[in-house]
Amino acid sequence: MAPGVAEKAVDEAAAKLDGLDGLVLNHAYSTYGEIDDWTPEHIDPHLLINVRASMIMIQSFVSQADTARDNAITLFTSGQYLSPMVNEIAYCVSKEAVICLCRQTSRLLGDKNIRVNCINPGPNDTGYCFGEAYEAVARMFPSGRWGTPEDTADLLLFLHSPYAKWITGQVIASDGGVRENW
C-alpha cells in the first residue's frame, strides 16, 4: 500500500460527510501459502494491508472524531482464532493482529468516546464458493445455509447504534454456529 492512501480515504470521507462517527474496516488480503512459500513477498502484503492500513485508518479517524459524540470502529477478522487455517498462516497471523488491535485500541480510545469491536462473520455467501464445496459448507451450519452479507450488516448496524454503547473491545463471532461443526 502506498504511503498516504489510508489517511486519504478517511480524510476524504470525513470531508464529504462533514465528519465521521463510525469507521468500518472490512478490507483483507489473503493468499494460500505452504511453509515453503513464506518469503517477505508473501508475508508483507498481509501485514501491510490487514494490519498497518487498519492502524493508520484508525489514527486518521481519531484525529477527526468529535469526542463529545458517540463513535464506533468495527474491524473484521476471520475464524482462525477458533481453529487453525494452516494453508493461510500469513493471513491468519495478520487477522490475529487485528484482534489485538481491537482490544488495545478499545482501551486506548475509551476515554475519547470511541468504541472498538471486531466481527468474525464466518463463511458468508459472497459468490466465491460453488458446487459441492458450497453445499458441504452449508451443511456445517445448524440452519443449513451460508451466512449472508445482510446477516453481518445487521450486527454491524447494532454495534454502531446506541444500543451497543456498553460494548467495546469484543470479538464477536457472527458465524451462524458453524464453528461448532467446522
C-alpha positions in Angstrom: 0.0 0.0 0.0 1.4 3.4 -1.0 2.0 5.8 1.8 -0.8 8.2 2.4 -3.6 6.1 0.9 -5.2 5.0 4.2 -5.2 8.6 5.6 -6.6 10.0 2.3 -9.5 7.5 2.4 -10.6 8.6 5.9 -9.9 12.3 5.3 -11.9 12.4 2.0 -14.8 10.6 3.7 -14.8 12.9 6.6 -14.7 16.0 4.3 -17.6 14.7 2.2 -19.7 13.8 5.2 -18.8 16.7 7.4 -17.1 14.4 9.9 -17.3 10.7 10.7 -18.7 9.0 13.8 -18.0 5.5 12.6 -15.3 3.5 10.8 -15.7 0.0 9.3 -12.5 -1.8 8.4 -13.5 -4.8 6.3 -10.6 -4.8 3.9 -8.5 -8.0 3.7 -5.6 -9.5 1.8 -5.3 -13.3 1.7 -3.3 -15.9 -0.2 -2.7 -19.5 0.3 0.9 -20.5 1.2 2.6 -23.5 2.4 5.6 -23.1 4.7 8.0 -23.1 1.7 6.1 -20.0 0.4 7.0 -17.9 3.4 9.0 -15.1 1.9 8.9 -11.4 2.6 7.0 -11.0 -0.7 4.3 -13.5 0.6 4.1 -12.2 4.2 4.4 -8.4 3.9 1.2 -7.7 1.9 -0.8 -9.5 4.6 0.7 -7.3 7.3 0.7 -4.1 5.3 -2.9 -4.3 4.1 -4.6 -6.1 7.0 -2.7 -4.5 10.0 -0.8 -1.4 9.0 -3.6 0.1 6.9 -6.0 -0.6 9.8 -3.8 1.2 12.3 -3.3 4.2 10.0 -7.0 4.5 9.2 -7.8 4.3 13.0 -5.3 7.0 13.6 -6.8 9.2 10.9 -10.3 8.6 12.2 -9.4 9.5 15.8 -7.8 12.8 14.6 -11.1 14.0 13.2 -13.5 12.4 15.7 -15.9 14.6 17.7 -15.3 13.1 21.1 -18.4 14.7 22.5 -20.4 12.3 20.3 -20.6 8.5 20.4 -18.1 7.0 17.9 -17.6 3.4 16.9 -14.9 1.5 15.0 -15.5 -2.1 13.8 -12.7 -4.2 12.4 -13.1 -7.6 10.8 -11.3 -10.8 11.5 -11.9 -14.4 10.5 -12.3 -17.7 12.3 -8.6 -18.6 12.6 -8.7 -17.8 16.3 -11.2 -20.6 16.7 -9.4 -23.3 14.6 -6.2 -23.5 12.5 -6.1 -22.5 8.9 -2.6 -23.9 8.2 -2.6 -23.0 4.5 -3.1 -19.4 5.2 -0.8 -18.7 8.1 0.3 -15.2 6.9 -3.3 -14.2 6.6 -4.2 -15.8 10.0 -1.3 -14.0 11.8 -2.4 -10.7 10.3 -6.0 -11.2 11.3 -5.0 -12.3 14.8 -3.1 -9.0 14.9 -6.4 -7.2 14.0 -7.9 -8.8 17.1 -5.1 -7.5 19.2 -5.5 -4.1 17.6 -9.2 -4.1 18.6 -8.5 -4.9 22.2 -5.7 -2.4 22.5 -7.4 0.5 20.8 -10.6 -0.1 22.7 -8.7 0.6 25.9 -6.7 3.5 24.4 -9.8 5.2 22.9 -12.4 4.6 25.5 -11.9 8.0 27.1 -12.3 9.6 23.7 -15.9 8.2 23.4 -14.8 5.7 20.7 -15.8 2.1 21.0 -13.8 -0.5 19.1 -15.0 -4.0 18.3 -14.2 -6.8 15.9 -16.5 -9.1 13.9 -15.8 -12.6 12.7 -18.5 -13.0 10.1 -17.9 -16.7 9.5 -18.4 -18.0 6.0 -20.5 -15.6 4.0 -22.1 -16.3 0.6 -20.4 -13.7 -1.5 -20.1 -15.8 -4.6 -16.6 -17.2 -4.0 -17.7 -20.9 -3.5 -19.6 -23.2 -5.8 -20.9 -26.7 -6.3 -20.3 -29.5 -3.8 -17.9 -27.4 -1.7 -20.7 -24.8 -1.3 -23.2 -27.5 -0.3 -20.7 -29.1 2.1 -20.1 -25.8 3.9 -23.9 -25.1 4.0 -24.4 -28.4 5.8 -22.0 -27.3 8.5 -24.3 -24.5 9.6 -27.1 -25.6 12.1 -29.6 -23.7 9.9 -28.3 -25.4 6.7 -27.5 -22.2 5.0 -24.5 -19.9 4.5 -24.3 -16.5 6.2 -25.2 -13.5 4.1 -23.7 -10.1 3.9 -27.0 -8.9 5.3 -26.5 -11.1 8.4 -23.2 -9.4 9.0 -24.5 -5.9 8.3 -27.2 -6.4 10.9 -24.6 -6.9 13.6 -22.5 -4.1 12.2 -25.5 -1.7 12.4 -26.1 -2.8 16.0 -22.5 -2.2 17.0 -22.7 1.3 15.6 -26.0 2.1 17.3 -26.7 3.5 20.7 -27.9 0.0 21.7 -24.2 -1.1 21.8 -23.0 1.8 23.9 -21.5 -0.5 26.5 -19.8 -3.0 24.1 -16.2 -2.4 23.4 -13.0 -4.5 23.0 -15.0 -7.5 21.9 -14.5 -10.1 19.2 -18.0 -11.2 18.1 -18.4 -14.4 16.1 -21.5 -13.9 14.0 -20.9 -17.2 12.3 -24.3 -18.9 12.5 -22.9 -21.6 14.7 -20.6 -23.0 12.0 -17.6 -23.0 14.4 -19.1 -25.9 16.3 -19.1 -28.0 13.1 -16.0 -26.7 11.3 
